Amino acid sequence: MKSMKLAAAAAMLVASAAAHAQSAGNNVVGMGWLRIAPQTSSDPLEIGGHAVPDTGASVDNADTLGITVTHFLTDNIAVETVAGIPPKFKFSGTGVLSSAAINPLGDVRQWSPALLLKYYFGRADARWRPYLGIGVSYIWFTNAHVGPAFQQALSAQLTHGATTGLSTSADVDSAWSPVFNGGLNYQFDKHWSAGLSVSYLPFGTKAHLSTRLPNGTVVKSVAKITLDPLVTLVSVNYAF
């Protein structure tokens, strides 16, 4: 009889420990692996205002460290900020730009912090807690570079073969995007949990290329790219 009482008391202790982890007023900090997988499509590259047939670009996947900070407003509603180390993406050409000799066309670093409003299903003391969220992200890009081989090819194209030595600089437009999010947390104890989430950000951008000709004229090229990334986060979380 005494052993049964002890077991019941232990079970109540475990339940109460979990109850304090994801309830009103709690804060949760998470850290883990973040994979960004763009679902890329693009318009033809425009050079000097003219579209070049059978051209386009794709963007590679990127992995980085993701960090989340969550505050529970109630037992079921929370706000969350998502950030991380800005990953570097490589752009590759498609169609007539797919030659390995000129790829990757360039690379850029992406910054995309997000703010989410999330609804957690179930009780605050549940071990497994699925959730859905919606929010917004502001995405901007820094350190855009054009690959040297692509610069040479573009230089030769613009000068009709006269020189391959012209340099090209790049700039990528910023964008706002909605964020659609869903996931699942598993609570180990009062403080520690593990989580898996998937987010979808439907947005696109434009990459602007500027090439200065020997006579001083600047030729503008534009690549319009739809990114629509799927973002997966696997994290370890600590509640306090």
Residue pairs with C-beta under 8 A, 6 or more apart in sequence:
14 189
15 125
16 125
17 189
17 190
18 125
18 126
18 127
18 187
18 189
18 190
19 124
19 125
20 26
20 190
20 239
21 28
21 124
21 187
21 189
21 190
21 191
21 193
21 239
22 28
22 72
22 75
22 120
22 124
22 129
22 185
22 187
22 193
22 239
23 72
23 75
23 124
23 125
24 72
24 73
24 74
24 75
24 124
25 72
26 71
26 72
26 239
26 240
27 69
27 70
27 71
27 72
27 239
27 240
28 68
28 69
28 70
28 71
28 72
28 193
28 237
28 238
28 239
28 240
29 67
29 68
29 69
29 70
29 237
29 238
29 240
30 66
30 67
30 68
30 69
30 70
30 195
30 233
30 235
30 236
30 237
30 238
31 65
31 66
31 67
31 68
31 235
31 236
31 237
32 65
32 66
32 195
32 233
32 234
32 235
32 236
33 63
33 65
33 66
33 233
33 234
33 235
34 63
34 64
34 65
34 66
34 84
34 87
34 231
34 232
34 233
35 61
35 62
35 63
35 231
35 232
35 233
36 61
36 62
36 63
36 64
36 87
36 89
36 110
36 229
36 230
36 231
37 61
37 229
37 230
37 231
37 232
38 58
38 59
38 60
38 61
38 89
38 227
38 228
38 229
39 226
39 227
39 228
39 229
39 230
40 57
40 58
40 59
40 225
40 226
40 227
40 228
41 56
41 225
41 226
42 56
42 57
42 58
42 94
42 223
42 224
42 225
42 226
43 51
43 56
43 223
43 224
43 225
44 51
44 52
44 53
44 54
44 55
44 56
45 51
45 52
45 55
45 56
45 57
45 97
45 221
45 222
45 223
46 52
46 221
46 222
46 223
47 154
47 157
47 158
47 219
47 221
48 158
48 219
48 220
48 221
49 220
52 96
54 95
54 96
55 93
55 94
55 95
55 96
55 97
56 93
56 94
56 95
56 97
56 223
57 91
57 92
57 93
57 94
57 97
57 105
57 207
57 223
57 225
58 91
58 92
58 93
58 94
59 89
59 90
59 91
59 92
59 225
59 227
60 89
60 90
60 92
60 104
62 87
62 88
62 89
62 110
63 87
64 84
64 85
64 86
64 87
65 84
65 85
66 82
66 83
66 84
66 233
66 235
67 82
67 83
67 84
68 80
68 81
68 82
68 83
68 233
68 235
68 237
69 80
69 81
70 78
70 79
70 80
70 118
70 237
71 78
71 79
71 80
72 78
73 79
75 120
75 123
75 124
76 119
76 120
76 121
76 124
77 117
77 118
77 119
77 120
78 117
78 118
78 120
78 131
79 115
79 116
79 117
79 118
80 115
80 116
80 118
80 133
80 135
81 113
81 114
81 115
81 116
82 113
82 114
82 115
82 116
82 137
82 199
82 233
83 113
83 114
86 109
86 110
86 111
86 112
86 142
87 109
87 110
88 107
88 108
88 109
88 110
88 143
89 107
89 108
89 109
89 110
90 104
90 106
90 107
91 104
91 105
91 106
91 107
91 108
91 207
91 223
91 225
92 98
92 103
92 104
92 105
93 99
93 102
93 103
93 105
93 150
97 103
97 105
101 149
102 147
102 149
102 150
102 153
103 147
103 149
103 150
104 147
105 146
105 147
105 150
106 144
106 145
106 146
106 147
106 150
106 170
106 207
107 143
107 144
107 145
107 147
108 141
108 142
108 143
108 144
108 145
108 170
108 172
108 207
109 141
109 142
109 143
110 139
110 140
110 141
111 139
111 140
111 141
111 142
112 137
112 138
112 139
112 140
112 201
113 137
113 138
114 135
114 136
114 137
114 179
114 199
114 201
115 135
115 136
115 137
116 133
116 134
116 135
116 179
116 181
117 133
117 134
117 135
118 131
118 132
118 133
118 181
119 131
119 132
119 133
120 129
120 130
120 131
120 185
121 129
121 130
121 131
122 128
122 129
122 130
126 187
127 186
127 187
128 184
128 185
128 186
128 187
129 184
129 185
129 187
130 182
130 183
130 184
131 182
131 183
131 184
131 185
132 181
132 182
133 179
133 180
133 181
133 182
133 183
134 178
134 179
134 180
134 181
135 178
135 179
135 181
136 176
136 177
136 178
136 179
137 176
137 177
137 178
137 179
137 201
138 174
138 175
138 176
139 174
139 175
139 176
139 177
139 201
139 203
139 205
140 174
140 175
141 172
141 173
141 174
141 205
144 169
144 170
144 171
144 172
144 207
145 170
146 154
146 168
146 169
146 170
146 209
150 168
151 166
151 167
151 168
152 164
152 165
153 164
154 166
154 168
154 209
154 211
154 221
155 163
155 164
155 165
155 166
155 167
155 168
155 211
156 162
156 163
156 164
158 166
158 211
158 213
158 219
159 166
159 213
159 214
163 214
166 211
166 212
166 213
166 214
167 211
167 212
168 209
168 210
168 211
168 221
169 209
169 210
170 207
170 208
170 209
170 210
171 207
171 208
171 210
172 205
172 206
172 207
172 208
173 205
173 206
173 207
173 208
174 205
175 203
175 204
175 205
176 203
177 201
177 202
177 203
178 201
178 202
179 199
179 200
179 201
180 199
180 200
180 201
181 197
181 198
181 199
181 200
182 197
182 198
182 199
183 195
183 196
183 197
183 198
183 233
184 195
184 196
184 197
185 193
185 194
185 195
185 237
186 193
186 194
186 195
187 193
188 194
190 239
191 238
191 239
191 240
192 236
192 237
192 238
192 239
193 236
193 237
193 239
194 234
194 235
194 236
194 237
195 233
195 234
195 235
195 236
195 237
196 232
196 233
196 234
196 235
197 232
197 233
197 235
198 230
198 231
198 232
198 233
199 230
199 231
199 233
200 228
200 229
200 230
200 231
201 227
201 228
201 229
201 231
202 228
203 226
203 227
203 228
204 224
204 225
204 226
204 227
204 228
205 224
205 225
205 227
206 222
206 223
206 224
206 225
207 222
207 223
207 225
208 220
208 221
208 222
209 220
209 221
209 222
209 223
210 218
210 219
210 220
210 221
211 218
211 219
211 221
212 218
212 219
213 219
